Amino acid sequence: METTSRAEPQADGGRSGRPGSQGVPGSRRALDGYLMASFPWYGLDEAFTGPRWLMQVGATADGAVEHGSTGHGDDPTLRGDVAQDEQRFTVVVTVADRPGRRSPDGTGLLEPTTVSSAAWLAGSGLLSCTWPAQLERALRQDWLEQQTALAWELADDLDGGGWTRLSLPVDGQPTDFYYREAEYGWVLAGAAPHGVHLGAYGRGMSAYGLGFAVVKDIQDYAERP
């Protein structure tokens, strides 16, 4: 997907709640990106009562917001003093359903967004907060490149053997998702109402008990701890 980030990932895993440049708080800058979207954002439904927080949005070269993520639970981190298997979080990815179209500068074509787009963003998101501690630093980039290629191949073959089917509520209605588990967590993706596709990834929280709903006020995610 040809998008750029409106809030760059942070070293602590992407949570945008720390002060940013030019004296503007990171949470405020992140919120501005979410408010510019022409589609509704999704998160976990009201059954989840833990912390909620903003991550980042992706936009095209002309500033149109295409996708973004909302976080729930622990802030995923790669810090060595925090054991990955102790982290409990779910990140929900909302992707606008777009047809194939010309790029903003008119020089090329942008591919349509699909459920595979949501699966890819969720899979790469899980990789961004996963780091095999036993690998030497020199081998980590090779590992990341291999895993990224695998995530893309899996997202491009949702009907293949790498996925199972899982039904979860979206706005209270049972909805089919593609689901897979990995060594470091799980990933799912599916269609949703309101012209969007949904992806999600997590660790330490079972996907089987989750439900998704439209975020009534995205500012709630910026204000919560």
Buried (B, 14 or more C-beta within 10 A) or exposed (E): BEBEBBBEBBEBBBBBBEEBEEEEBBBEBBBBBBEBBEBBBBBBBEEBEEBBBBBBBBBBEEEBBBBBBBBBBBBBBBEEEBEBEEBBBBBBBBBBBBEEEEEBEEEEEBEEBBBBBBBBBBBBBBBBBBBEEEEEEEEEEEBBEEBBEBBBEBBEEBEEEBBEEBEBBBBEEEBEBBBBEBEBBBBBBBBBEBEBBBBBBBBBBEBEEBBBBBBEEBBEBBEEE
